[in-house]
Amino acid sequence: MIVSCMVCGTEFLTNISRVKHGRGKFCSNRCQTTLLNANRSERTKKQFWTRIATGSPDECWPWLGYKNAKGYGQTAWMGKVLLAHRVALSLSDGDWDSPLLVCHACDFPACCNPAHLWRGTVGDNTRDMVAKGRQIHERAKGEKTGAAKLTEDAVRDIRTSDLGRVQLAEKYGVTKNYINHIRSGRYSWRHIL
């Protein structure tokens, strides 16, 4: 019996009993696999969107699944672990190969609303962060680090003292080399004049 392949339309010869039993619909294993993968992909897309609390187009759509330490949703997608907001935008715009970051206009890491997402470089994302005042503030320095053995007043005293480095090291409970570092302005305490 001659039938047409369900995927590519090629006519091929098959056994009538295969057609009766629901087989014999594909000209090759490749065409059968293509159809199965397409169906699997559609199921996967539907499953993905069920893990997002969708709302109106202007609201954030939070990821309901696993979130990493920074609050970004993560999901298994086609054999890889990807950030959920990246998958959401790629499903929306079809651009799976973009090397650009997927950035949030709403600044909510778990948001997967494609209307809140945009593609940009690291520099674009950093400029957006600074413009919105979300940058990490300056690192703690000096006695504010929590591990400091000296105070800022002690550092000023070390820099202006006529004592030698051995006496200063004993006085403040630090090493001679550390006294040298403080006096030369290298490494720590550079912010103290």
Helices and strands as residue ranges (DSSP letters): E 2-4, E 11-13, H 16-20, H 29-50, E 74-77, E 80-83, H 84-93, E 101-104, G 114-116, E 117-120, H 122-131, G 142-145, H 152-160, H 165-172, H 176-184
